[in-house]
Amino acid sequence: MAPFNLPLWISAIWLSLTVLTALLLGASSAQTWLLASMVGFIPVGVLLWLWNDGPPPTIAELLHTTEGRR
């Protein structure tokens, strides 16, 4: 079974709610769909870009990188 990927689930729910809201409001023009796509994709892109998925660096790793600069 694949691991649970929270950022992708949040993104999928956000995009689904955006499309559903646009459909319920009767979005019919290209400008409205462009606005809905911007509202849908920009927050998702920021969320996926800023999501910290890995463990934080250890002190040994930090010291190793600063010692290499000297």
Backbone atoms as SQL, in Angstrom:
CREATE TABLE atoms (id INTEGER PRIMARY KEY, chain TEXT, resi INTEGER, resn TEXT, atom TEXT, x REAL, y REAL, z REAL);
INSERT INTO atoms VALUES
  (1, 'A', 1, 'MET', 'N', 0.840, -1.182, 0.000),
  (2, 'A', 1, 'MET', 'CA', 0.000, 0.000, 0.000),
  (3, 'A', 1, 'MET', 'C', 0.885, 1.245, 0.000),
  (4, 'A', 2, 'ALA', 'N', 0.513, 2.213, -0.778),
  (5, 'A', 2, 'ALA', 'CA', 1.296, 3.449, -0.896),
  (6, 'A', 2, 'ALA', 'C', 1.184, 4.264, 0.386),
  (7, 'A', 3, 'PRO', 'N', 2.239, 4.992, 0.726),
  (8, 'A', 3, 'PRO', 'CA', 2.173, 5.814, 1.938),
  (9, 'A', 3, 'PRO', 'C', 1.193, 6.978, 1.752),
  (10, 'A', 4, 'PHE', 'N', 0.626, 7.418, 2.858),
  (11, 'A', 4, 'PHE', 'CA', -0.324, 8.525, 2.867),
  (12, 'A', 4, 'PHE', 'C', 0.425, 9.819, 2.573),
  (13, 'A', 5, 'ASN', 'N', 0.019, 10.524, 1.551),
  (14, 'A', 5, 'ASN', 'CA', 0.697, 11.741, 1.142),
  (15, 'A', 5, 'ASN', 'C', -0.232, 12.930, 1.397),
  (16, 'A', 6, 'LEU', 'N', -0.086, 13.552, 2.554),
  (17, 'A', 6, 'LEU', 'CA', -0.986, 14.618, 2.985),
  (18, 'A', 6, 'LEU', 'C', -1.002, 15.831, 2.061),
  (19, 'A', 7, 'PRO', 'N', 0.140, 16.349, 1.603),
  (20, 'A', 7, 'PRO', 'CA', 0.068, 17.530, 0.735),
  (21, 'A', 7, 'PRO', 'C', -0.704, 17.289, -0.565),
  (22, 'A', 8, 'LEU', 'N', -0.587, 16.101, -1.121),
  (23, 'A', 8, 'LEU', 'CA', -1.326, 15.820, -2.355),
  (24, 'A', 8, 'LEU', 'C', -2.825, 15.702, -2.096),
  (25, 'A', 9, 'TRP', 'N', -3.195, 15.141, -0.967),
  (26, 'A', 9, 'TRP', 'CA', -4.617, 15.059, -0.624),
  (27, 'A', 9, 'TRP', 'C', -5.198, 16.446, -0.374),
  (28, 'A', 10, 'ILE', 'N', -4.468, 17.297, 0.324),
  (29, 'A', 10, 'ILE', 'CA', -4.934, 18.667, 0.559),
  (30, 'A', 10, 'ILE', 'C', -5.086, 19.390, -0.775),
  (31, 'A', 11, 'SER', 'N', -4.130, 19.204, -1.671),
  (32, 'A', 11, 'SER', 'CA', -4.181, 19.845, -2.983),
  (33, 'A', 11, 'SER', 'C', -5.374, 19.356, -3.793),
  (34, 'A', 12, 'ALA', 'N', -5.615, 18.063, -3.778),
  (35, 'A', 12, 'ALA', 'CA', -6.738, 17.499, -4.539),
  (36, 'A', 12, 'ALA', 'C', -8.077, 18.009, -4.002),
  (37, 'A', 13, 'ILE', 'N', -8.199, 18.082, -2.694),
  (38, 'A', 13, 'ILE', 'CA', -9.441, 18.594, -2.098),
  (39, 'A', 13, 'ILE', 'C', -9.621, 20.068, -2.443),
  (40, 'A', 14, 'TRP', 'N', -8.558, 20.852, -2.364),
  (41, 'A', 14, 'TRP', 'CA', -8.640, 22.277, -2.687),
  (42, 'A', 14, 'TRP', 'C', -9.064, 22.486, -4.143),
  (43, 'A', 15, 'LEU', 'N', -8.452, 21.747, -5.064),
  (44, 'A', 15, 'LEU', 'CA', -8.810, 21.888, -6.476),
  (45, 'A', 15, 'LEU', 'C', -10.253, 21.449, -6.731),
  (46, 'A', 16, 'SER', 'N', -10.679, 20.386, -6.070),
  (47, 'A', 16, 'SER', 'CA', -12.057, 19.920, -6.234),
  (48, 'A', 16, 'SER', 'C', -13.054, 20.951, -5.717),
  (49, 'A', 17, 'LEU', 'N', -12.760, 21.540, -4.568),
  (50, 'A', 17, 'LEU', 'CA', -13.655, 22.566, -4.029),
  (51, 'A', 17, 'LEU', 'C', -13.679, 23.813, -4.909),
  (52, 'A', 18, 'THR', 'N', -12.556, 24.158, -5.506),
  (53, 'A', 18, 'THR', 'CA', -12.509, 25.311, -6.397),
  (54, 'A', 18, 'THR', 'C', -13.364, 25.081, -7.639),
  (55, 'A', 19, 'VAL', 'N', -13.228, 23.909, -8.243),
  (56, 'A', 19, 'VAL', 'CA', -14.022, 23.597, -9.438),
  (57, 'A', 19, 'VAL', 'C', -15.501, 23.506, -9.089),
  (58, 'A', 20, 'LEU', 'N', -15.825, 22.884, -7.966),
  (59, 'A', 20, 'LEU', 'CA', -17.219, 22.767, -7.543),
  (60, 'A', 20, 'LEU', 'C', -17.834, 24.141, -7.291),
  (61, 'A', 21, 'THR', 'N', -17.094, 25.022, -6.641),
  (62, 'A', 21, 'THR', 'CA', -17.584, 26.372, -6.385),
  (63, 'A', 21, 'THR', 'C', -17.799, 27.127, -7.689),
  (64, 'A', 22, 'ALA', 'N', -16.868, 27.000, -8.625),
  (65, 'A', 22, 'ALA', 'CA', -17.023, 27.679, -9.914),
  (66, 'A', 22, 'ALA', 'C', -18.255, 27.146, -10.657),
  (67, 'A', 23, 'LEU', 'N', -18.475, 25.851, -10.604),
  (68, 'A', 23, 'LEU', 'CA', -19.651, 25.279, -11.272),
  (69, 'A', 23, 'LEU', 'C', -20.947, 25.724, -10.602),
  (70, 'A', 24, 'LEU', 'N', -20.963, 25.764, -9.279),
  (71, 'A', 24, 'LEU', 'CA', -22.174, 26.173, -8.560),
  (72, 'A', 24, 'LEU', 'C', -22.484, 27.652, -8.775),
  (73, 'A', 25, 'LEU', 'N', -21.463, 28.471, -8.979),
  (74, 'A', 25, 'LEU', 'CA', -21.685, 29.895, -9.230),
  (75, 'A', 25, 'LEU', 'C', -22.022, 30.177, -10.687),
  (76, 'A', 26, 'GLY', 'N', -21.974, 29.169, -11.515),
  (77, 'A', 26, 'GLY', 'CA', -22.346, 29.320, -12.913),
  (78, 'A', 26, 'GLY', 'C', -21.263, 29.975, -13.750),
  (79, 'A', 27, 'ALA', 'N', -20.044, 29.559, -13.552),
  (80, 'A', 27, 'ALA', 'CA', -18.932, 30.107, -14.328),
  (81, 'A', 27, 'ALA', 'C', -19.080, 29.692, -15.781),
  (82, 'A', 28, 'SER', 'N', -19.221, 30.686, -16.637),
  (83, 'A', 28, 'SER', 'CA', -19.412, 30.363, -18.049),
  (84, 'A', 28, 'SER', 'C', -18.415, 31.063, -18.957),
  (85, 'A', 29, 'SER', 'N', -17.771, 32.107, -18.490),
  (86, 'A', 29, 'SER', 'CA', -16.837, 32.826, -19.356),
  (87, 'A', 29, 'SER', 'C', -15.411, 32.342, -19.140),
  (88, 'A', 30, 'ALA', 'N', -14.588, 32.610, -20.110),
  (89, 'A', 30, 'ALA', 'CA', -13.178, 32.214, -20.019),
  (90, 'A', 30, 'ALA', 'C', -12.478, 32.967, -18.895),
  (91, 'A', 31, 'GLN', 'N', -12.853, 34.223, -18.688),
  (92, 'A', 31, 'GLN', 'CA', -12.240, 35.023, -17.632),
  (93, 'A', 31, 'GLN', 'C', -12.558, 34.434, -16.251),
  (94, 'A', 32, 'THR', 'N', -13.765, 33.971, -16.058),
  (95, 'A', 32, 'THR', 'CA', -14.138, 33.368, -14.776),
  (96, 'A', 32, 'THR', 'C', -13.371, 32.081, -14.541),
  (97, 'A', 33, 'TRP', 'N', -13.205, 31.265, -15.575),
  (98, 'A', 33, 'TRP', 'CA', -12.457, 30.017, -15.423),
  (99, 'A', 33, 'TRP', 'C', -10.974, 30.292, -15.222),
  (100, 'A', 34, 'LEU', 'N', -10.456, 31.359, -15.825),
  (101, 'A', 34, 'LEU', 'CA', -9.068, 31.736, -15.597),
  (102, 'A', 34, 'LEU', 'C', -8.871, 32.153, -14.147),
  (103, 'A', 35, 'LEU', 'N', -9.801, 32.931, -13.616),
  (104, 'A', 35, 'LEU', 'CA', -9.731, 33.322, -12.204),
  (105, 'A', 35, 'LEU', 'C', -9.848, 32.102, -11.297),
  (106, 'A', 36, 'ALA', 'N', -10.756, 31.190, -11.619),
  (107, 'A', 36, 'ALA', 'CA', -10.913, 29.978, -10.808),
  (108, 'A', 36, 'ALA', 'C', -9.656, 29.120, -10.857),
  (109, 'A', 37, 'SER', 'N', -9.011, 29.048, -12.020),
  (110, 'A', 37, 'SER', 'CA', -7.783, 28.255, -12.106),
  (111, 'A', 37, 'SER', 'C', -6.656, 28.902, -11.312),
  (112, 'A', 38, 'MET', 'N', -6.594, 30.223, -11.302),
  (113, 'A', 38, 'MET', 'CA', -5.569, 30.906, -10.508),
  (114, 'A', 38, 'MET', 'C', -5.815, 30.684, -9.015),
  (115, 'A', 39, 'VAL', 'N', -7.064, 30.774, -8.596),
  (116, 'A', 39, 'VAL', 'CA', -7.406, 30.525, -7.192),
  (117, 'A', 39, 'VAL', 'C', -7.133, 29.072, -6.830),
  (118, 'A', 40, 'GLY', 'N', -7.269, 28.183, -7.791),
  (119, 'A', 40, 'GLY', 'CA', -7.041, 26.767, -7.530),
  (120, 'A', 40, 'GLY', 'C', -5.582, 26.363, -7.541),
  (121, 'A', 41, 'PHE', 'N', -4.810, 26.885, -8.484),
  (122, 'A', 41, 'PHE', 'CA', -3.448, 26.378, -8.673),
  (123, 'A', 41, 'PHE', 'C', -2.367, 27.132, -7.901),
  (124, 'A', 42, 'ILE', 'N', -2.535, 28.424, -7.673),
  (125, 'A', 42, 'ILE', 'CA', -1.492, 29.173, -6.972),
  (126, 'A', 42, 'ILE', 'C', -1.328, 28.699, -5.526),
  (127, 'A', 43, 'PRO', 'N', -2.406, 28.566, -4.734),
  (128, 'A', 43, 'PRO', 'CA', -2.204, 28.060, -3.366),
  (129, 'A', 43, 'PRO', 'C', -1.653, 26.634, -3.330),
  (130, 'A', 44, 'VAL', 'N', -2.064, 25.809, -4.284),
  (131, 'A', 44, 'VAL', 'CA', -1.553, 24.437, -4.340),
  (132, 'A', 44, 'VAL', 'C', -0.055, 24.443, -4.635),
  (133, 'A', 45, 'GLY', 'N', 0.359, 25.272, -5.572),
  (134, 'A', 45, 'GLY', 'CA', 1.782, 25.365, -5.890),
  (135, 'A', 45, 'GLY', 'C', 2.610, 25.853, -4.716),
  (136, 'A', 46, 'VAL', 'N', 2.103, 26.847, -4.002),
  (137, 'A', 46, 'VAL', 'CA', 2.815, 27.362, -2.829),
  (138, 'A', 46, 'VAL', 'C', 2.873, 26.303, -1.733),
  (139, 'A', 47, 'LEU', 'N', 1.775, 25.599, -1.519),
  (140, 'A', 47, 'LEU', 'CA', 1.753, 24.545, -0.501),
  (141, 'A', 47, 'LEU', 'C', 2.771, 23.454, -0.812),
  (142, 'A', 48, 'LEU', 'N', 2.779, 22.980, -2.051),
  (143, 'A', 48, 'LEU', 'CA', 3.704, 21.909, -2.410),
  (144, 'A', 48, 'LEU', 'C', 5.157, 22.381, -2.407),
  (145, 'A', 49, 'TRP', 'N', 5.381, 23.645, -2.736),
  (146, 'A', 49, 'TRP', 'CA', 6.738, 24.185, -2.755),
  (147, 'A', 49, 'TRP', 'C', 7.286, 24.366, -1.345),
  (148, 'A', 50, 'LEU', 'N', 6.432, 24.800, -0.414),
  (149, 'A', 50, 'LEU', 'CA', 6.889, 25.093, 0.942),
  (150, 'A', 50, 'LEU', 'C', 6.793, 23.904, 1.894),
  (151, 'A', 51, 'TRP', 'N', 6.157, 22.825, 1.486),
  (152, 'A', 51, 'TRP', 'CA', 5.977, 21.687, 2.384),
  (153, 'A', 51, 'TRP', 'C', 7.329, 21.037, 2.662),
  (154, 'A', 52, 'ASN', 'N', 7.672, 20.926, 3.940),
  (155, 'A', 52, 'ASN', 'CA', 8.940, 20.305, 4.345),
  (156, 'A', 52, 'ASN', 'C', 8.686, 18.821, 4.542),
  (157, 'A', 53, 'ASP', 'N', 9.176, 18.014, 3.635),
  (158, 'A', 53, 'ASP', 'CA', 8.873, 16.590, 3.655),
  (159, 'A', 53, 'ASP', 'C', 9.936, 15.745, 4.343),
  (160, 'A', 54, 'GLY', 'N', 11.123, 16.267, 4.494),
  (161, 'A', 54, 'GLY', 'CA', 12.200, 15.462, 5.050),
  (162, 'A', 54, 'GLY', 'C', 12.487, 15.812, 6.505),
  (163, 'A', 55, 'PRO', 'N', 13.327, 15.024, 7.124),
  (164, 'A', 55, 'PRO', 'CA', 13.694, 15.330, 8.505),
  (165, 'A', 55, 'PRO', 'C', 14.621, 16.544, 8.546),
  (166, 'A', 56, 'PRO', 'N', 14.624, 17.260, 9.654),
  (167, 'A', 56, 'PRO', 'CA', 15.513, 18.419, 9.742),
  (168, 'A', 56, 'PRO', 'C', 16.973, 17.968, 9.780),
  (169, 'A', 57, 'PRO', 'N', 17.882, 18.842, 9.369),
  (170, 'A', 57, 'PRO', 'CA', 19.300, 18.453, 9.388),
  (171, 'A', 57, 'PRO', 'C', 19.806, 18.316, 10.820),
  (172, 'A', 58, 'THR', 'N', 20.705, 17.390, 11.010),
  (173, 'A', 58, 'THR', 'CA', 21.275, 17.189, 12.339),
  (174, 'A', 58, 'THR', 'C', 22.371, 18.223, 12.586),
  (175, 'A', 59, 'ILE', 'N', 22.777, 18.359, 13.828),
  (176, 'A', 59, 'ILE', 'CA', 23.836, 19.310, 14.172),
  (177, 'A', 59, 'ILE', 'C', 25.145, 18.895, 13.509),
  (178, 'A', 60, 'ALA', 'N', 25.390, 17.595, 13.420),
  (179, 'A', 60, 'ALA', 'CA', 26.610, 17.116, 12.766),
  (180, 'A', 60, 'ALA', 'C', 26.636, 17.535, 11.293),
  (181, 'A', 61, 'GLU', 'N', 25.498, 17.441, 10.618),
  (182, 'A', 61, 'GLU', 'CA', 25.438, 17.863, 9.224),
  (183, 'A', 61, 'GLU', 'C', 25.657, 19.366, 9.084),
  (184, 'A', 62, 'LEU', 'N', 25.076, 20.138, 9.990),
  (185, 'A', 62, 'LEU', 'CA', 25.269, 21.586, 9.948),
  (186, 'A', 62, 'LEU', 'C', 26.715, 21.970, 10.209),
  (187, 'A', 63, 'LEU', 'N', 27.343, 21.322, 11.203),
  (188, 'A', 63, 'LEU', 'CA', 28.741, 21.623, 11.511),
  (189, 'A', 63, 'LEU', 'C', 29.650, 21.203, 10.362),
  (190, 'A', 64, 'HIS', 'N', 29.310, 20.099, 9.715),
  (191, 'A', 64, 'HIS', 'CA', 30.128, 19.629, 8.589),
  (192, 'A', 64, 'HIS', 'C', 30.101, 20.651, 7.439),
  (193, 'A', 65, 'THR', 'N', 28.938, 21.211, 7.176),
  (194, 'A', 65, 'THR', 'CA', 28.849, 22.180, 6.079),
  (195, 'A', 65, 'THR', 'C', 29.538, 23.494, 6.432),
  (196, 'A', 66, 'THR', 'N', 29.487, 23.906, 7.694),
  (197, 'A', 66, 'THR', 'CA', 30.165, 25.159, 8.053),
  (198, 'A', 66, 'THR', 'C', 31.670, 24.954, 8.151),
  (199, 'A', 67, 'GLU', 'N', 32.116, 23.783, 8.555),
  (200, 'A', 67, 'GLU', 'CA', 33.564, 23.516, 8.646),
  (201, 'A', 67, 'GLU', 'C', 34.177, 23.451, 7.248),
  (202, 'A', 68, 'GLY', 'N', 33.431, 23.018, 6.278),
  (203, 'A', 68, 'GLY', 'CA', 33.948, 22.920, 4.916),
  (204, 'A', 68, 'GLY', 'C', 34.185, 24.281, 4.288),
  (205, 'A', 69, 'ARG', 'N', 33.516, 25.310, 4.777),
  (206, 'A', 69, 'ARG', 'CA', 33.675, 26.656, 4.229),
  (207, 'A', 69, 'ARG', 'C', 34.937, 27.361, 4.742),
  (208, 'A', 70, 'ARG', 'N', 35.515, 26.875, 5.820),
  (209, 'A', 70, 'ARG', 'CA', 36.666, 27.565, 6.412),
  (210, 'A', 70, 'ARG', 'C', 37.934, 27.232, 5.714);
